[in-house]
């Protein structure tokens, strides 16, 4: 009879540990999902920053010459 009681107590303890582990796995899964979303937002932010930097750089460049202009500014005939 004591063996049965002991087994029931052990079973209860194992179930509690399993519930605790299940909760830990759930929390880790949620943290991993948040990390993925954060990384995706960071990549998007970096791409937007790069695009902005390129646009600012392009505005600073002097206008390009057409292929029909010579280096001295005259037209090629």
C-alpha positions in Angstrom: 0.0 0.0 0.0 2.8 2.4 0.8 4.4 1.6 -2.6 1.2 2.8 -4.3 1.2 6.0 -2.3 4.8 6.6 -3.0 4.3 6.0 -6.8 1.3 8.4 -6.8 3.4 11.1 -5.0 6.2 10.6 -7.5 3.8 10.8 -10.4 2.4 14.0 -9.0 5.9 15.4 -8.7 6.8 14.4 -12.2 3.6 16.0 -13.6 4.4 19.3 -11.8 8.0 19.2 -13.2 6.6 18.5 -16.7 4.2 21.5 -16.4 7.1 23.7 -15.3 9.2 22.5 -18.2 6.3 23.0 -20.6 6.0 26.6 -19.4 9.7 27.2 -19.8 9.5 25.9 -23.4 6.6 28.2 -24.1 8.4 31.2 -22.7 11.5 30.3 -24.8 9.4 30.0 -27.9 7.8 33.4 -27.3 11.2 34.9 -26.7 12.6 33.4 -29.9 9.6 34.8 -31.8 10.1 38.3 -30.3 13.8 38.0 -31.2 13.0 37.1 -34.8 10.5 40.0 -35.1 13.1 42.4 -33.6 15.8 41.2 -36.0 13.4 41.7 -38.9 12.6 45.2 -37.8 16.3 46.0 -37.4 17.1 44.7 -40.9 14.2 46.9 -42.3 15.5 49.9 -40.3 19.1 49.4 -41.6 17.8 49.1 -45.2 15.8 52.3 -44.8 18.8 54.1 -43.3 21.0 52.9 -46.2 18.4 54.0 -48.7 18.2 57.5 -47.0 22.0 57.8 -47.0 22.2 56.9 -50.7 19.5 59.4 -51.6 21.3 62.1 -49.6 24.5 61.2 -51.3 22.9 61.4 -54.8 21.6 64.8 -54.1 25.1 66.1 -53.4 26.5 64.9 -56.7 26.8 67.4 -59.5 24.6 66.7 -62.5 26.0 64.2 -64.9 27.1 65.1 -68.4 25.4 63.6 -71.4 27.5 61.3 -73.6 27.4 63.9 -76.4 29.3 66.5 -74.3 33.1 66.9 -74.4 35.2 67.4 -71.3 35.7 71.1 -72.1 31.9 71.5 -72.2 31.5 71.7 -75.9 29.3 69.5 -78.0 30.6 66.6 -80.1 29.7 67.0 -83.7 
